């Protein structure tokens, strides 16, 4: 009994060691292996884009979020150089620096190519995209420094660049992998013609595309993006799986969808937000939702989304409610 009590107390402290034990009892996290690589990502991703927006940006609080995420079996962390006006990678890296062993327990995804017009770059009078080799190399080097790591598991180009020289950009991305700074390359918000043009100019395989997908933003299912990604063997990450909180809002679509999400949540004794994530997980394309929150109580239990059952009939009930009319 004393040993059991100690075990419960240890779990309550969320120590990294006990986290590994805790995962066995909490969930078995699904893994997605990226094409033509040894990189494996957790099916659920934690998005770090709000780290610098928290009222408490102390390293202690950042570490608490990392521990909570790892306790859910979520090992893949999604970053971008611009998140938090270029502060999120720094905050995360400071937390990793306090415990070097944490880096070995996670996969880091980060992005580049958006050049924001902010107070940190007074020389810019407009925001723009930059996929030049010089900018990509500089951005990756800075991300490695801020994240206090030697390698990024996956680098994404954040947005399609209408001024991109695909031959030069592709060569620069290949060099990053060949140099060991980056393990795999992907894109974000790219359309088929964008990623195929880039891929034609690379010898390494593009491994994933991160796009907006949720119960209210279903266009990738309609316009052929999801089919094209599967056809090209590119994995799919879904950003904003809760529609940026809009599913809890007053829009007509949200008001139609919420009763169905609530019904499933009540029937399976779970949370509404997890049902919305599970709607994406249910799709056969093996979509990887990126959940970003500063609220540790919302991080706790995220892995339960993997256990929620949504059959075809229920999936289309939610689809139809979102549209506000029957399928054609």
MARKOL-981101 format. One record per atom (N, C-alpha, C, CB): x, y, z; residue in one letter. Coordinates in steps of 0.02 Angstrom, whole numbers, padded with zeros to 5 digits, always signed. Glycine has a CB too. Example, Ala and Ser with C-alpha at 12.3 -4.5 7.8 and 13.67 -1.06 7.14 Angstrom:
residues 2
+00660-00284+00390a +00615-00225+00390a +00660-00165+00390a +00565-00224+00452a +00642-00112+00354s +00684-00053+00357s +00645+00002+00394s +00704-00030+00286s 
//
This chain:
residues 328
+00042-00060+00000x +00000+00000+00000x +00044+00062+00000x -00047+00000+00061x +00099+00061+00039x +00143+00118+00042x +00175+00131-00027x +00198+00107+00094x +00194+00077-00060x +00224+00084-00127x +00174+00114-00176x +00250+00016-00153x +00110+00091-00172x +00059+00116-00217x +00046+00190-00205x -00006+00077-00209x +00045+00209-00140x +00034+00280-00123x +00090+00323-00150x +00028+00289-00047x +00153+00300-00142x +00209+00337-00168x +00204+00346-00243x +00275+00302-00151x +00181+00294-00277x +00175+00296-00351x +00125+00350-00372x +00152+00228-00378x +00069+00354-00336x +00019+00405-00352x +00045+00475-00340x -00044+00394-00310x +00082+00484-00286x +00112+00549-00271x +00161+00568-00326x +00147+00549-00202x +00201+00520-00346x +00251+00533-00398x +00217+00555-00462x +00295+00471-00411x +00161+00523-00479x +00124+00542-00540x +00099+00613-00532x +00065+00493-00553x +00075+00630-00474x +00050+00697-00463x +00102+00751-00473x +00022+00703-00394x +00165+00733-00463x +00219+00781-00473x +00239+00787-00546x +00279+00762-00432x +00212+00743-00588x +00226+00746-00660x +00301+00743-00675x +00197+00809-00689x +00338+00705-00639x +00410+00699-00654x +00417+00666-00721x +00448+00659-00599x +00472+00682-00755x +00483+00655-00822x +00490+00580-00820x +00545+00686-00854x +00523+00554-00767x +00532+00481-00762x +00465+00446-00756x +00576+00464-00702x +00423+00471-00711x +00359+00438-00700x +00312+00451-00759x +00327+00463-00635x +00325+00505-00797x +00285+00518-00856x +00285+00458-00903x +00311+00580-00893x +00343+00426-00912x +00347+00370-00957x +00304+00312-00932x +00420+00347-00964x +00303+00302-00865x +00260+00250-00837x +00187+00269-00845x +00277+00238-00762x +00174+00333-00834x +00105+00357-00835x +00073+00347-00903x +00103+00430-00816x +00113+00354-00957x +00086+00347-01024x +00057+00277-01035x +00140+00361-01076x +00089+00227-01006x +00065+00159-01015x -00006+00151-00989x +00112+00109-00980x -00021+00185-00934x -00087+00179-00903x -00137+00228-00934x -00082+00191-00829x -00113+00284-00960x -00158+00335-00985x -00179+00321-01057x -00124+00402-00981x -00132+00309-01100x -00148+00297-01170x -00087+00266-01205x -00169+00363-01205x -00100+00237-01261x -00045+00216-01305x -00047+00264-01364x -00052+00140-01327x +00000+00310-01365x -00001+00361-01418x +00015+00331-01485x +00049+00416-01402x -00026+00345-01534x -00013+00323-01602x +00046+00362-01630x -00075+00332-01647x +00083+00332-01675x +00141+00363-01706x +00132+00363-01782x +00206+00326-01686x +00159+00415-01813x +00159+00420-01886x +00232+00426-01909x +00116+00482-01911x +00253+00379-01949x +00321+00382-01977x +00321+00421-02042x +00350+00310-01988x +00364+00471-02046x +00366+00513-02105x +00398+00475-02163x +00405+00578-02090x +00375+00488-02224x +00398+00450-02283x +00474+00454-02293x +00364+00476-02345x +00504+00398-02312x +00575+00395-02329x +00620+00423-02274x +00587+00432-02393x +00602+00412-02212x +00642+00437-02157x +00634+00392-02096x +00623+00510-02140x +00674+00405-02045x +00669+00369-01982x +00632+00411-01930x +00738+00350-01956x +00607+00469-01951x +00573+00514-01905x +00501+00491-01893x +00574+00587-01931x +00484+00484-01830x +00417+00464-01811x +00387+00518-01766x +00418+00394-01774x +00327+00540-01782x +00293+00593-01744x +00234+00564-01705x +00269+00649-01790x +00218+00595-01649x +00158+00575-01613x +00097+00597-01653x +00157+00607-01541x +00044+00557-01649x -00016+00571-01689x -00047+00638-01670x -00069+00515-01679x -00044+00655-01606x -00065+00722-01584x -00003+00765-01576x -00105+00717-01517x -00009+00827-01598x +00047+00874-01595x +00030+00931-01547x +00063+00903-01666x +00080+00955-01509x +00069+01014-01468x +00095+01075-01504x +00103+01006-01399x +00052+01125-01514x +00071+01187-01546x +00094+01238-01495x +00013+01215-01587x +00156+01262-01502x +00186+01308-01453x +00176+01381-01471x +00260+01293-01447x +00132+01396-01517x +00128+01465-01543x +00101+01515-01493x +00084+01466-01604x +00072+01493-01438x +00045+01540-01388x +00089+01547-01327x -00024+01517-01367x +00146+01515-01325x +00187+01516-01265x +00201+01587-01241x +00253+01481-01278x +00218+01632-01286x +00236+01700-01267x +00176+01743-01251x +00276+01733-01322x +00115+01718-01264x +00054+01756-01249x +00029+01745-01179x +00000+01738-01299x +00057+01695-01145x +00034+01679-01077x +00052+01736-01030x +00066+01613-01053x +00010+01746-00979x +00025+01797-00928x +00086+01776-00887x -00035+01808-00882x +00101+01712-00886x +00159+01686-00850x +00205+01652-00901x +00138+01637-00794x +00258+01686-00919x +00306+01658-00968x +00370+01633-00933x +00324+01711-01021x +00364+01620-00869x +00423+01595-00832x +00443+01527-00859x +00408+01591-00757x +00506+01511-00851x +00531+01446-00873x +00496+01391-00834x +00607+01441-00865x +00481+01403-00771x +00445+01354-00731x +00378+01336-00762x +00435+01380-00659x +00342+01387-00786x +00276+01375-00816x +00282+01341-00884x +00238+01440-00822x +00332+01362-00923x +00343+01329-00987x +00360+01255-00976x +00400+01364-01027x +00402+01242-00927x +00420+01172-00911x +00358+01133-00889x +00474+01171-00856x +00313+01164-00851x +00253+01130-00829x +00211+01109-00889x +00211+01175-00783x +00208+01151-00941x +00171+01133-01002x +00205+01075-01038x +00164+01194-01048x +00271+01077-01042x +00308+01023-01074x +00294+00957-01038x +00384+01038-01076x +00297+00959-00972x +00285+00898-00933x +00214+00872-00944x +00297+00911-00858x +00166+00919-00947x +00096+00898-00958x +00087+00867-01026x +00049+00958-00949x +00119+00896-01077x +00114+00870-01145x +00145+00800-01148x +00150+00917-01194x +00204+00792-01120x +00238+00727-01122x +00198+00675-01083x +00308+00733-01093x +00164+00696-01030x +00123+00649-00991x +00065+00622-01032x +00097+00684-00928x +00045+00659-01084x -00008+00636-01128x +00018+00591-01183x -00044+00695-01159x +00083+00581-01185x +00112+00541-01239x +00125+00582-01301x +00068+00483-01256x +00113+00647-01298x +00124+00692-01355x +00197+00713-01354x +00077+00756-01352x +00235+00691-01403x +00307+00703-01405x +00328+00752-01459x +00343+00639-01414x +00282+00771-01503x +00299+00816-01559x +00275+00886-01543x +00268+00790-01625x +00321+00934-01546x +00307+01004-01530x +00314+01046-01593x +00355+01029-01473x +00263+01085-01607x +00261+01125-01669x +00278+01198-01653x +00192+01121-01702x +00330+01223-01686x +00354+01291-01678x +00354+01326-01747x +00425+01293-01647x +00369+01391-01745x +00387+01430-01804x +00430+01487-01781x +00322+01455-01842x +00475+01510-01824x +00520+01564-01804x +00482+01626-01782x +00567+01581-01861x +00424+01639-01813x +00388+01702-01799x +00341+01698-01738x +00347+01721-01859x +00329+01639-01711x +00279+01633-01657x +00298+01677-01598x +00273+01561-01635x +00247+01712-01572x +00258+01756-01515x +00305+01813-01531x +00284+01718-01457x +00301+01837-01594x +00347+01890-01617x +00419+01868-01604x +00332+01957-01581x +00434+01806-01624x +00501+01777-01620x +00522+01763-01547x +00551+01823-01653x +00475+01752-01502x +00492+01739-01432x +00480+01666-01411x +00452+01784-01388x +00435+01630-01445x +00416+01564-01421x +00473+01513-01423x +00358+01538-01462x +00511+01513-01477x +00568+01467-01481x +00617+01480-01425x +00603+01473-01549x +00628+01543-01410x +00674+01562-01356x +00651+01536-01289x +00682+01639-01353x +00586+01546-01273x +00559+01523-01209x +00565+01447-01203x +00485+01545-01202x +00548+01413-01257x +00551+01340-01257x +00623+01316-01248x +00520+01311-01322x +00669+01348-01283x +00739+01329-01279x +00768+01339-01209x +00779+01368-01328x +00747+01391-01175x +00770+01402-01107x +00748+01346-01060x +00746+01470-01080x +00687+01322-01072x +00662+01266-01032x +00701+01202-01047x +00587+01254-01045x +00717+01191-01111x +00757+01132-01129x +00827+01136-01099x +00761+01124-01205x +00854+01196-01095x +00922+01205-01070x +00928+01185-00997x +00945+01277-01079x +00874+01190-00960x +00875+01172-00889x +00877+01096-00879x +00815+01201-00854x +00854+01059-00930x +00855+00986-00926x +00870+00959-00995x +00788+00957-00897x +00932+00945-01008x +00954+00924-01075x +00920+00859-01098x +01029+00914-01076x +00898+00818-01050x +00868+00753-01068x +00800+00762-01101x +00862+00709-01007x +00768+00819-01091x +00702+00830-01121x +00704+00826-01197x +00674+00897-01099x +00758+00851-01227x +00762+00853-01300x +00757+00784-01330x +00826+00886-01322x +00784+00734-01295x +00783+00666-01321x +00714+00634-01317x +00832+00623-01283x +00667+00667-01282x +00600+00639-01274x +00550+00670-01323x +00576+00651-01203x +00573+00711-01369x +00526+00746-01413x +00553+00754-01483x +00510+00813-01384x +00508+00770-01528x +00524+00790-01597x +00505+00863-01604x +00488+00744-01650x +00549+00902-01633x +00537+00974-01642x +00524+00988-01716x +00596+01016-01616x +00467+01020-01728x +00449+01046-01795x +00453+01122-01791x +00377+01021-01818x +00484+01154-01840x +00481+01226-01842x +00474+01249-01915x +00544+01258-01809x +00460+01313-01924x +00445+01340-01991x +00483+01404-02003x +00369+01352-01998x +00488+01421-02067x +00518+01485-02086x +00489+01508-02152x +00595+01479-02090x +00502+01568-02169x +00491+01604-02233x +00444+01664-02226x +00464+01557-02285x +00408+01670-02169x +00367+01730-02159x +00410+01784-02126x +00304+01714-02114x +00414+01841-02158x +00450+01898-02131x +00399+01951-02109x +00501+01928-02184x +00389+01956-02045x +00338+02001-02019x +00363+02072-02014x +00313+01977-01951x +00317+02118-02022x +00331+02189-02012x +00314+02206-01939x +00290+02235-02062x +00364+02197-01895x +00353+02208-01824x +00407+02255-01797x +00354+02141-01785x +00401+02272-01732x +00449+02317-01701x +00519+02287-01699x +00426+02334-01630x +00525+02221-01706x +00591+02190-01705x +00628+02200-01771x +00584+02116-01690x +00592+02221-01823x +00622+02232-01888x +00600+02299-01915x +00603+02175-01938x +00625+02353-01885x +00603+02420-01905x +00620+02438-01977x +00634+02471-01860x +00667+02401-02007x +00685+02414-02076x +00632+02391-02126x +00752+02381-02092x +00586+02350-02103x +00533+02324-02147x +00472+02370-02144x +00514+02252-02127x +00447+02390-02202x +00385+02428-02203x +00327+02388-02231x +00394+02491-02245x +00341+02322-02241x +00289+02277-02265x +00308+02205-02246x +00280+02284-02343x +00258+02164-02233x +00272+02094-02222x +00280+02058-02289x +00215+02062-02181x +00321+02005-02290x +00332+01970-02353x +00356+01899-02338x +00384+02007-02397x +00363+01859-02391x +00390+01791-02385x +00460+01790-02415x +00344+01740-02421x +00502+01748-02386x +00571+01743-02411x +00593+01670-02410x +00619+01788-02369x +00597+01640-02468x +00621+01571-02474x +00689+01569-02508x +00571+01529-02514x +00726+01624-02504x +00793+01624-02532x +00839+01580-02489x +00821+01696-02536x +00889+01549-02519x +00935+01507-02480x +00966+01544-02421x +00991+01481-02525x +00983+01608-02432x +01014+01646-02378x +00967+01654-02318x +01035+01715-02403x +00904+01669-02332x +00857+01678-02277x +00841+01613-02241x +00792+01710-02302x +00832+01560-02279x +00817+01495-02249x +00873+01473-02204x +00804+01442-02303x +00935+01478-02228x +00993+01458-02188x +00998+01500-02124x +01058+01465-02230x +00988+01565-02131x +00991+01609-02073x +00937+01593-02022x +00985+01682-02095x +00877+01580-02046x +00820+01566-02002x +00831+01500-01965x +00755+01563-02042x +00854+01448-02000x +00865+01384-01968x +00921+01388-01916x +00882+01330-02021x +00974+01423-01933x +01029+01432-01886x +01005+01466-01822x +01085+01473-01917x +00962+01517-01830x +00935+01553-01772x +00887+01509-01732x +00899+01616-01794x +00846+01469-01766x +00800+01424-01731x +00839+01373-01690x +00754+01389-01780x +00892+01345-01718x +00934+01298-01682x +00964+01330-01620x +00989+01270-01727x +00985+01392-01626x +01015+01428-01569x +00963+01440-01515x +01045+01494-01592x +00904+01465-01535x +00853+01481-01486x +00824+01419-01452x +00797+01521-01518x +00814+01366-01492x +00787+01304-01464x +00841+01263-01428x +00757+01262-01520x +00903+01285-01432x +00959+01253-01398x +00963+01179-01415x +00953+01262-01322x +00963+01167-01481x +00968+01099-01506x +01014+01098-01566x +00898+01071-01525x +01037+01039-01584x +01083+01032-01641x +01046+01015-01706x +01134+00978-01627x +00983+00995-01700x +00948+00973-01759x +00873+00984-01751x +00962+00899-01774x +00840+01001-01805x +00767+01006-01808x +00741+00943-01842x +00743+01071-01847x +00691+00911-01812x +00666+00849-01841x +00630+00861-01907x +00620+00815-01792x +00590+00914-01910x +00556+00931-01973x +00553+01007-01981x +00484+00901-01976x +00576+01031-02037x +00571+01102-02054x +00517+01111-02107x +00640+01130-02080x +00473+01159-02096x +00420+01174-02144x +00429+01244-02173x +00351+01168-02111x +00416+01251-02237x +00407+01318-02265x +00337+01340-02246x +00418+01319-02344x +00332+01397-02214x +00271+01417-02179x +00214+01435-02227x +00285+01475-02134x +00229+01469-02281x +00179+01490-02330x +00208+01486-02400x +00153+01562-02315x +00167+01473-02450x +00192+01476-02519x +00218+01546-02534x +00137+01457-02570x +00275+01549-02568x +00308+01613-02585x +00300+01625-02660x +00383+01612-02564x +00260+01674-02680x +00249+01686-02752x +00313+01710-02787x +00195+01738-02761x +00365+01728-02749x +00428+01751-02778x +00482+01697-02772x +00451+01816-02743x +00461+01635-02758x +00509+01582-02747x +00544+01560-02811x +00474+01522-02715x +00609+01552-02806x +00649+01519-02858x +00655+01447-02836x +00721+01554-02868x +00612+01403-02862x +00607+01335-02837x +00673+01297-02842x +00553+01297-02875x +00712+01310-02893x +00775+01274-02901x +00823+01292-02844x +00807+01291-02969x +00828+01356-02829x +00873+01378-02775x +00846+01357-02706x +00883+01453-02777x +00780+01364-02697x +00750+01346-02633x +00757+01272-02621x +00676+01367-02630x +00741+01232-02672x +00746+01160-02665x +00817+01138-02648x +00723+01126-02728x +00866+01168-02681x +00935+01151-02668x +00954+01168-02596x +00982+01187-02718x +00931+01226-02573x +00947+01247-02504x +00917+01200-02452x +00921+01319-02492x +00856+01176-02466x +00824+01130-02420x +00860+01062-02419x +00750+01121-02439x +00881+01039-02478x +00920+00977-02482x +00985+00983-02442x +00935+00960-02555x +01017+01040-02447x +01081+01051-02412x +01070+01048-02337x +01112+01119-02432x +01014+01074-02313x +01001+01073-02241x +00997+01001-02215x +00935+01110-02225x +00965+00957-02254x +00962+00887-02234x +01031+00855-02239x +00911+00848-02278x +01065+00867-02294x +01131+00837-02304x +01181+00859-02251x +01157+00854-02373x +01173+00920-02225x +01219+00946-02174x +01203+00921-02104x +01217+01022-02175x +01144+00890-02096x +01125+00864-02031x +01089+00914-01986x +01184+00839-01996x +01076+00974-02011x +01041+01024-01970x +00966+01009-01965x +01051+01094-01999x +00940+00976-02016x +00869+00960-02020x +00863+00887-02042x +00831+01008-02069x +00816+00851-02012x +00807+00781-02031x +00760+00772-02089x +00782+00741-01972x +00705+00810-02090x +00655+00805-02143x +00628+00874-02160x +00597+00757-02122x +00599+00879-02220x +00572+00943-02245x +00499+00934-02263x +00613+00968-02306x +00460+00985-02247x +00390+00986-02268x +00369+01057-02284x +00345+00957-02213x +00304+01066-02291x +00277+01131-02308x +00215+01144-02265x +00259+01135-02384x +00189+01205-02270x +00130+01223-02233x +00088+01269-02276x +00148+01258-02165x +00023+01255-02280x -00024+01296-02318x -00011+01294-02393x -00022+01367-02294x +00024+01243-02418x +00039+01237-02489x -00019+01202-02525x +00105+01199-02500x -00031+01222-02587x -00077+01188-02632x -00037+01137-02674x -00115+01239-02678x -00072+01089-02705x -00036+01037-02743x +00014+01065-02793x -00085+00994-02779x -00005+01117-02830x +00041+01144-02880x +00103+01175-02847x +00006+01194-02924x +00094+01201-02786x +00151+01231-02750x +00200+01178-02727x +00126+01272-02690x +00175+01125-02692x +00221+01075-02665x +00252+01032-02721x +00186+01031-02614x +00214+01022-02775x +00242+00980-02829x +00297+01017-02867x +00187+00960-02878x +00291+01082-02874x +00343+01121-02907x +00407+01121-02864x +00319+01193-02919x +00398+01128-02798x +00455+01126-02754x +00487+01056-02754x +00435+01146-02682x +00444+01005-02750x +00470+00936-02749x +00509+00919-02812x +00413+00887-02739x +00488+00945-02868x +00522+00932-02931x +00594+00957-02929x +00484+00965-02989x +00607+01006-02886x +00673+01036-02881x +00712+01013-02820x +00667+01111-02881x +00692+00957-02790x +00726+00929-02732x +00740+00855-02744x +00684+00939-02668x +00793+00829-02713x +00803+00757-02715x +00780+00723-02651x +00877+00741-02728x +00773+00762-02597x +00743+00734-02536x +00667+00741-02540x +00770+00770-02473x +00633+00696-02507x +00560+00693-02509x +00528+00743-02462x +00536+00622-02492x +00478+00781-02487x +00436+00821-02443x +00392+00773-02404x +00393+00874-02483x +00390+00782-02338x +00358+00731-02296x +00290+00749-02269x +00403+00715-02240x +00274+00814-02263x +00209+00831-02237x +00189+00902-02257x +00208+00824-02161x +00124+00915-02251x +00095+00981-02263x +00050+00997-02205x +00057+00983-02332x +00060+01055-02174x +00018+01076-02119x -00033+01126-02145x +00060+01107-02061x -00097+01108-02141x -00150+01149-02169x -00206+01158-02118x -00178+01117-02234x -00246+01210-02128x -00303+01223-02083x -00359+01173-02098x -00328+01296-02091x -00380+01137-02046x -00434+01089-02053x -00470+01082-01986x -00407+01019-02077x -00536+01085-01988x -00576+01073-01928x -00649+01064-01949x -00569+01132-01877x -00693+01055-01902x -00763+01041-01918x -00797+01101-01953x -00802+01023-01855x -00766+01160-01949x -00794+01218-01983x -00755+01237-02045x -00796+01278-01935x -00693+01214-02050x -00651+01228-02109x -00637+01163-02145x -00584+01264-02088x -00681+01145-02191x -00678+01079-02222x -00656+01082-02295x -00746+01046-02218x -00633+01139-02318x -00617+01147-02389x -00565+01097-02414x -00592+01217-02401x -00514+01080-02375x -00465+01031-02400x -00496+00963-02418x -00411+01021-02350x -00552+00946-02387x -00586+00884-02405x -00623+00891-02472x -00635+00863-02350x -00643+00952-02488x -00683+00964-02549x -00641+00978-02610x -00730+01022-02537x -00586+01015-02601x -00549+01040-02659x -00495+00993-02685x -00517+01105-02641x -00491+00934-02656x -00442+00885-02679x -00376+00885-02643x -00430+00895-02751x -00366+00933-02596x -00302+00936-02561x -00287+00871-02522x -00301+00995-02513x -00336+00846-02485x -00326+00786-02444x -00310+00727-02489x -00388+00772-02401x -00346+00721-02544x -00333+00666-02591x -00264+00673-02623x -00387+00664-02646x -00246+00734-02642x -00180+00745-02674x -00123+00729-02626x -00174+00817-02698x -00131+00748-02563x -00079+00734-02514x -00070+00659-02504x -00095+00768-02448x -00126+00624-02500x -00122+00551-02493x -00091+00520-02555x -00191+00521-02479x -00110+00544-02613x -00084+00517-02676x -00009+00527-02682x -00120+00549-02735x +00015+00585-02656x +00086+00600-02660x +00125+00575-02599x +00096+00675-02667x +00091+00538-02555x +00122+00510-02495x +00153+00565-02452x +00176+00458-02513x +00114+00618-02441x +00134+00672-02396x +00086+00672-02337x +00134+00741-02433x +00114+00670-02277x +00072+00667-02217x +00038+00734-02204x +00114+00646-02157x -00017+00732-02167x -00058+00791-02157x -00060+00810-02083x -00130+00779-02183x -00040+00872-02069x -00051+00902-02003x -00108+00952-02010x +00014+00937-01976x -00149+00956-01958x -00206+01002-01960x -00197+01056-01907x -00273+00964-01948x -00186+01118-01929x -00183+01172-01880x -00253+01200-01867x -00135+01228-01904x -00260+01229-01808x -00324+01256-01785x -00380+01204-01785x -00344+01315-01829x -00370+01146-01753x -00421+01094-01753x -00485+01114-01717x -00394+01032-01722x -00481+01167-01676x -00541+01192-01642x -00565+01257-01672x -00527+01202-01567x -00542+01270-01734x -00561+01331-01770x -00545+01394-01730x -00636+01330-01787x -00488+01392-01696x -00468+01450-01656x -00518+01467-01601x -00458+01509-01701x -00554+01416-01578x -00605+01427-01527x -00674+01444-01555x -00584+01482-01481x -00678+01450-01621x -00741+01470-01652x -00796+01418-01642x -00731+01482-01727x -00777+01355-01632x -00829+01304-01622x -00870+01318-01559x -00797+01233-01618x -00842+01358-01513x -00878+01376-01453x -00913+01444-01461x -00830+01379-01393x -00910+01473-01521x -00937+01539-01533x -01010+01539-01552x -00898+01573-01586x -01031+01597-01578x -01102+01609-01594x -01118+01607-01668x -01123+01674-01566x -01070+01586-01709x -01085+01583-01781x -01138+01531-01793x -01021+01567-01822x -01173+01538-01849x -01227+01491-01864x -01201+01420-01869x -01261+01511-01930x -01142+01412-01902x -01114+01345-01910x -01096+01315-01842x -01052+01347-01955x -01065+01355-01799x -01046+01330-01733x -01107+01310-01693x -01005+01383-01695x -01160+01349-01698x -01221+01334-01662x -01254+01270-01686x -01270+01392-01668x -01244+01255-01750x -01272+01192-01777x -01230+01132-01757x -01276+01196-01853x -01164+01141-01754x -01118+01086-01741x -01115+01069-01666x -01050+01103-01766x -01117+01119-01624x -01106+01107-01552x -01152+01055-01521x -01113+01172-01516x -01217+01054-01537x -01260+01002-01506x -01237+00931-01523x -01332+01011-01529x -01211+00921-01584x -01187+00855-01603x -01122+00837-01567x -01176+00851-01679x -01076+00885-01562x -01015+00873-01525x -01031+00858-01452x -00967+00933-01531x -01078+00895-01425x -01098+00885-01355x -01130+00817-01344x -01145+00941-01333x -01169+00795-01394x -01202+00730-01388x -01151+00674-01385x -01249+00719-01447x -01100+00678-01430x -01048+00626-01430x -01008+00629-01365x -01001+00636-01491x -00993+00690-01342x -00955+00698-01281x -00991+00668-01221x -00940+00772-01268x -01055+00681-01217x -01095+00654-01162x -01100+00578-01165x -01165+00685-01161x -01109+00552-01225x -01117+00480-01233x -01052+00442-01216x -01138+00463-01304x -00995+00475-01229x -00931+00441-01217x -00893+00469-01157x -00888+00446-01279x -00929+00511-01118x -00901+00538-01055x -00834+00572-01067x -00893+00482-01004x -00835+00621-01113x -00774+00656-01130x -00788+00729-01142x -00740+00624-01191x -00739+00767-01166x -00745+00838-01176x -00764+00854-01248x -00680+00874-01158x -00800+00909-01257x -00821+00931-01323x -00761+00946-01368x -00866+00992-01318x -00710+00980-01341x -00653+00996-01383x -00618+00933-01408x -00603+01039-01343x -00618+00881-01368x -00587+00818-01389x -00626+00784-01444x -00579+00771-01330x -00692+00793-01444x -00734+00764-01497x -00718+00798-01563x -00809+00772-01479x -00708+00865-01561x -00691+00901-01623x -00624+00876-01651x -00687+00977-01610x -00576+00863-01606x -00512+00836-01628x -00520+00765-01655x -00461+00837-01570x -00562+00726-01620x -00573+00657-01640x -00606+00653-01709x -00617+00621-01589x -00645+00704-01728x -00676+00705-01794x -00622+00704-01848x -00720+00769-01802x -00567+00739-01837x -00511+00738-01883x -00474+00671-01879x -00462+00796-01869x -00464+00646-01819x -00429+00583-01810x -00465+00525-01843x -00420+00569-01736x -00531+00530-01848x -00570+00474-01875x -00559+00465-01950x -00644+00486-01862x -00535+00517-01984x -00527+00512-02057x -00471+00463-02075x -00512+00582-02086x -00480+00424-02127x -00429+00373-02145x -00362+00401-02169x -00457+00329-02198x -00358+00466-02179x -00294+00495-02201x -00242+00501-02146x -00306+00564-02231x -00259+00480-02085x -00213+00483-02028x -00189+00555-02015x -00152+00438-02041x -00237+00600-02012x -00224+00671-02000x -00195+00680-01930x -00288+00714-02008x -00146+00725-01923x -00115+00740-01859x -00135+00810-01835x -00037+00735-01865x -00183+00815-01790x -00205+00881-01766x -00152+00914-01722x -00271+00874-01726x -00147+00980-01729x -00100+01020-01689x -00141+01060-01639x -00057+01068-01734x -00137+01040-01576x -00176+01073-01523x -00131+01122-01486x -00206+01021-01474x -00151+01185-01484x -00111+01235-01450x -00151+01270-01395x -00085+01286-01499x -00129+01265-01334x -00162+01297-01278x -00111+01311-01223x -00220+01254-01251x -00121+01366-01186x -00079+01381-01128x -00109+01354-01064x -00069+01456-01122x -00170+01327-01069x -00206+01303-01011x -00188+01230-00996x -00282+01311-01022x -00152+01219-00943x -00129+01151-00928x -00188+01104-00916x -00083+01150-00867x -00243+01130-00889x -00301+01087-00879x -00330+01063-00945x -00354+01124-00838x -00319+01102-00999x -00342+01081-01065x -00291+01034-01098x -00353+01141-01110x -00227+01042-01081x -00177+00994-01105x -00190+00926-01075x -00105+01019-01088x -00205+00926-01009x -00220+00863-00976x -00280+00830-01008x -00232+00874-00900x -00273+00769-01029x -00328+00733-01060x -00330+00736-01135x -00392+00758-01033x -00286+00774-01167x -00287+00779-01240x -00284+00711-01274x -00229+00823-01264x -00245+00666-01245x -00237+00600-01276x -00302+00560-01277x -00184+00561-01239x -00351+00579-01236x -00414+00543-01236x -00450+00549-01303x -00459+00570-01181x -00432+00599-01342x -00463+00606-01408x -00452+00544-01451x -00435+00668-01444x -00396+00509-01439x -00381+00449-01478x -00429+00392-01464x -00310+00427-01463x -00463+00395-01407x -00508+00340-01388x -00581+00354-01406x -00502+00328-01313x -00596+00413-01432x -00664+00430-01449x -00683+00397-01515x -00673+00507-01453x -00741+00366-01516x -00764+00331-01576x -00812+00375-01616x -00798+00265-01557x -00795+00387-01678x -00839+00424-01723x -00846+00383-01787x -00812+00496-01739x -00905+00354-01798x -00916+00313-01857x -00934+00357-01917x -00971+00260-01844x -00941+00326-01974x -00955+00363-02036x -01019+00405-02029x -00961+00315-02095x -01072+00374-02002x -01136+00409-01996x -01128+00471-01953x -01189+00362-01966x -01096+00465-01895x -01086+00523-01851x -01041+00575-01883x -01056+00500-01784x -00989+00551-01919x -00943+00598-01952x -00982+00642-02001x -00887+00560-01989x -01027+00612-02039x -01066+00651-02088x -01122+00691-02055x -01095+00604-02140x -01146+00670-01998x -01193+00712-01961x -01160+00779-01944x -01216+00677-01897x -01098+00775-01920x -01061+00836-01902x -01046+00877-01965x -00996+00819-01864x -01026+00843-02018x -01012+00876-02082x -01074+00914-02106x -00990+00825-02136x -01131+00881-02106x -01193+00910-02130x -01215+00969-02087x -01248+00857-02133x -01207+00962-02021x -01225+01017-01976x -01181+01078-01990x -01218+00995-01902x -01118+01066-02002x -01072+01121-02017x -01093+01157-02081x -01000+01095-02024x -01112+01118-02132x -01133+01149-02196x -01200+01184-02190x -01138+01095-02250x -01244+01156-02149x -01311+01184-02142x -01359+01159-02195x -01308+01259-02145x -01338+01107-02232x -01383+01077-02283x -01359+01007-02297x -01383+01120-02349x -01402+00963-02323x -01382+00894-02336x -01329+00890-02390x -01443+00854-02358x -01293+00833-02391x -01245+00823-02445x -01284+00819-02511x -01202+00758-02433x -01252+00837-02567x -01287+00837-02631x -01311+00766-02650x -01241+00865-02686x 
//
